[in-house]
Amino acid sequence: MSSTKYILGCFDDPDLLMDGITKLQKNSVPIYDVYSPMPIHGIEDKLGVKESRLGYAAFCFGCLGATVIFSIVYYTLVHDWPMNIGGKPNFAIPNFVPFTFEWTILFTAFGMVLTFFFATHLFPGRAPRVMDLRATDDRFVIAISAKGNTPHDDITRLLKEAGAVEIKHNERKYVSYE
Amino acid sequence: MASHSEAIIREPLITGKNITYAQITNEVLRPVENKPNLAWWIGFGLASMGATMWLFCISWTFWFGIGEWGLNKTVGWAWDITGFVWWVGIGHAGTLISAVLLLFRQNWRNSINRSAEAMTIFAVVCAATYIFGHMGRPWLAYWTLPLPNQYGSLWVDWNSALMMDVFAISTYFSVSLVFWYTGLLPDIASIRDRATGLRRRIYSILSFGWSGSVKTWQRFETVSLILAGISTPLVLSVHTIVSFDFATSLEPGWHTTIFPPYFVAGAIFSGFAMVQTLLLIVRKVLGLENYITMFHIESMNKIILLTGSIVGVAYITEFFIAWYSGVEYEQYAFINRATGPYWWAYWSMMTCNVITPQLFWSKWVRTNIPFSWVLSIIVNIGMWFERFVIIVTSLHRDFLPSSWVMFYPTWVDVGIFVGSIGLFFTMFLLFLRVLPSVAMAEVKLLVKTASEQSKKKLLDGGHVDPDHAAYYKESLEKYDSVDLTQYQKA
């Protein structure tokens, strides 16, 4: 039993990486994850990653923001301390619009981004879980768990055929902890 | 799939031979990973002197009160609000580039959005200093918030445009900051993975543990798109609300319904001019000619031309409506602007904002770097005068001729304004040193589709309509970063 934990196929071109994924999938090699320095369009469909639901979260936060500020303005201006300003109505909705609009945006932005950070486990000080240091520079990396049934040599051969410039057999999952 | 080539007739967004992903990282991070050069130190020295002057003058104001400014009973707003509106307007270009151009799928935004967004944030910081400065008692700034208080919970006045401004500017600043920082995460991770020691630790904390996995990128793109979608109406609302400060008053010259669109157009106009002022220098000093190309410069000049013309039409419309309204106070306010004691401010505004930008109709001017740079500065001067004209010229001749006065700035007024420019440049120069000035991840996206080399490959492949090829080659002539000799033989 080798001590390899993860096999990394490092590509220098996103199109070759996509070929690599096709090859691995044809041979039923499960892919752990893919790391890239830029988004690769179309990869989510290939890997079966479901569409993000952050848009729904954003919508809910927006509704919350609108409700909160509208309630505050209503409470202060109409309910708690109505003022007679030239006999004009207290509940002047047009004047509420700018506040409601701004806080809709504010809550949408912060709510959605914080949800994104929470769901993706991003926060200041989190130890970066990086498998290959060049994956944020110029390498497109397919990570394959070495615990699977496929012989390591076969995986290596498949990756090489697909055009990987480097294949790593890492004994540690993450290199960035050192 | 991941990449398919773009039509040949579109100009390349990245120039240079054999640009690789690694080269982009290296070139963009050069100023971040190395000691600054002399040009940076000279710039930083001058800027920080300005910032020091700002600190001195604003402290002087806080200590002695705003009586130290040139304001008087008639002219209650002058350089402070002029500076505020000027800076907020400048900030608008960053959001426009990052949000509106993203929604329109304008890929040329990719290499300029980062520095433009940084500019937005620093400009809004400068604008905020004027808000606090003009309050007189800045330690009571929290009175603008709807907090329960000892006066029997007498709440803030929600009917006031100034209150709307508090909400608009604070939302704009914080949402811009979030947008900018989220976009920075992948690039900070790139710095982190190349750094060692303490630098690595710092950038590691700042990177939030970014790994670049599929799901992270997918969500990142969703977040960027939605943030762009909400920032677009936000940026339009902010300057609209700034214009409410004037438009909802009963002051002749201010009380006009054209103000919101006219302010927004002016904001984009001045913002793009400031982006141009900064980036023309940055691309040269940091050697980013291959990423911020002549196409980018020309596109921005076209936007300056368009928005400048909108502003021009707005000035003329304002004048026409003043006459057409039949209101003699309104008519007087406008005649006084053009021919009164501040005629020079009005005509400076007209010249700088309406007349000189029309030079951009000429392609030669649009693609000439020194010319574009000078014109961008002229636009900035013109836009400062626009706000000065609107504010001071409308106020200085009151309804009562007995209270007619002139406004003269004191050294404190001038010091705060000039100093705030120093403050802005200090922040911008520090940004260039510690964070990548070009969004690397986004530029890398263009390498296989919209770069000169990918188009060269397409040309060499030979399956291109010869007319299109000729058109494309002709479009390359304006670039200062393209080696034309390699296209001669083909």
Interface residues (C-beta under 8 A of the other chain):
Chain A: D12 D13 P14 D15 L17 M18 D33 V34 Y35 S36 P37 M38 P39 I40 H41 G42 I43 E44 L47 V49 S52 L54 G55 A58 G62 I72 V73 T76 L77 D80 W81 I85 A92 N95 F96 P98 F99 F101 E102 W103 I105 L106 T108 A109 F110 M112 V113 F116 F117 A119 T120 H121 L122 F123 P124 G125 R126 A127 P128 R129 V130 L133 R134 A135 T136 D137 D138 S176
Chain B: M1 A2 S3 T20 Y21 A22 T25 P146 G152 S153 L154 W155 V156 W158 N159 M163 M164 F167 A168 T171 S174 V175 V178 F179 T182 L185 P186 A189 S190 R192 D193 R194 S204 I205 L206 S207 F208 G209 W210 S211 G212 S213 V214 K215 T216 W217 Q218 R219 F220 E221 T222 V223 I226 L227 I230 S231 P233 L234 S237 I241 F244 M440 A441 E442 K444 L445 K448
